[in-house]
Amino acid sequence: MTVQRTHIGHQTRYELRDAGVLSCVLTYGGAEIEPAVWKILLPGPDGTEDLYGTDRFLAPTAPLLRAWLAPIVGDDRAAALASAVDAAPPRPSGWL
């Protein structure tokens, strides 16, 4: 599994790929006018990304992210995403 981090506008994306195939996407932030939230997206039909959960924590720790993500994406994927966020956190949001 590999995680690629990208930052576009006010959103940071962590794309998790397993053997090159998109497994899930964790995002933080969004449009400038909306409060920043964490979102977990899973691949849907025809290349869509379906929203499976949202949460709001200003300074997530790896254990907090893992606990939130594990029921949705499984322990291994949750650990990989939490490690990626811990290694390269998103930029702070202007919304507090």
Beta strands, then each sheet from edge to edge (+ up, - down):
strand 1: 2-8
strand 2: 11-18
strand 3: 21-29
strand 4: 38-43
strand 5: 49-55
sheet 1: 1+ 2- 3+ 4- 5+
end
